[in-house]
């Protein structure tokens, strides 16, 4: 799994991966590249598109270009985006620091001649109001050195969710300066915001005000300057990963802090939803719900939703618990400190390795080194393969060991001579049991394993069908060995010591061929996940070589008391050993539905 960029911190979570039914995933950085770029500004004057040409930027509105040096609207939104910012572009070998969205605002401002370092010479920052989930806004206060009047000596720069900022703005920066933001104008801005969000763009409203003191209420009497639109490209592998999850019977549900229209556009592009239908719920619809008291109608709506927009970290915890109460095995992704409770609550918490905090890493069961949802699907497949290999391992060993017990027990009960000696059984346990079983653990799994629904959480490693298979295979090996032993005594008329050799060789070969009886029932007869496992063929070759050494080295054959039974004895053993393989394959093909 580490080779697939999934670092497992809790080994028991590997089993959980194979049973996962719902993945609750972030959007930014998981479904998208977390590589923000400013592509448009919505201002009162016009919609200004931002065209990037390598490291040069050009602003266009309609058929003409806009100059940020002379356009007051463009100049204001660029200034607010650069000032109301806690990120850093870095210099020289220093790396960019901060939220990618804020980095994008700094980058476009710098290319437009409005770099943060230049602006703070005039607008010295004196206070910052950090982003809060409750207000959905952030503000910084700056002392304006160009202002001589005390009443307007401080410049407040605000950015935040469009609906939140529009809700507290009293004015808007129009073509003729500041104008009152009446109901009609507010509705027009809301419609422009929705139209941009429906294109999958992430939106931030930019506002400002001036005051005579630095400790004035930051979110009152604001003037709307514009809305900045940022694009975060969808990861190239997301569509394929989502389709693979859906084919495996696993729902992928998006949780994001973005606007509902933005989230819906990205979700549709990623292929979320069922039967071309996409259900979106706003975080405001979930603020009051409690997992224990949610009525049936709301519970059904929540469990049917494909996207949750404007979701707070505490809501993620409630959603995780709600899915679990309804019988789901939940995989939850997160990266922040506030995500830690939800990561702990989930059946398997998945932290982002690149942008995740140490707290998130500690709370998670798995850490993604590349922050990609495709890695989750790859890890899920590997989890299913591991669990399936464990089953194969157990079925193979149990059927072999059951046969050894039955051979000795039935022979003694029937009054026959002992067909196997203790030292011979020990040799078989160390050779034909161990190496093929180990080889099964290295299998890459059935190629159709991700087209099957998740296993039930309560399903045992050995269910009823596999216990039946163990009984059938163990019984087939037992009857084959006892039959070969009887034929060696009464048909070939071999001495007891040579008949024991025939029984030993029949059992050894039958157990080797038995490895092919643990394949997936629906797989091919000749080409399946077991026959494609090169380790299995290597184990069989090694075991045959070690068995041959018993007869080639007289000292070893004397220790194990295995005299040469002659050509007919060898042919009888080899021919009889094919019997359990044939019976096992017939059972896999025509066996009862409880196994198939």
Beta strands, then each sheet from edge to edge (+ up, - down):
strand 1: 6-8
strand 2: 22-26
strand 3: 32-42
strand 4: 47-53
strand 5: 56-61
strand 6: 64-66
strand 7: 123-132
strand 8: 137-144
strand 9: 154-160
strand 10: 169-174
strand 11: 177-180
strand 12: 202-211
strand 13: 222-234
strand 14: 251-255
strand 15: 280-282
strand 16: 307-309
strand 17: 330-334
strand 18: 348-352
strand 19: 366-368
sheet 1: 1+ 19- 18- 17- 2- 14- 16- 15-
sheet 2: 6+ 5- 4+ 3- 13+ 10+ 11-
sheet 3: 6+ 5- 4+ 3- 13+ 12- 9+ 8- 7+
end
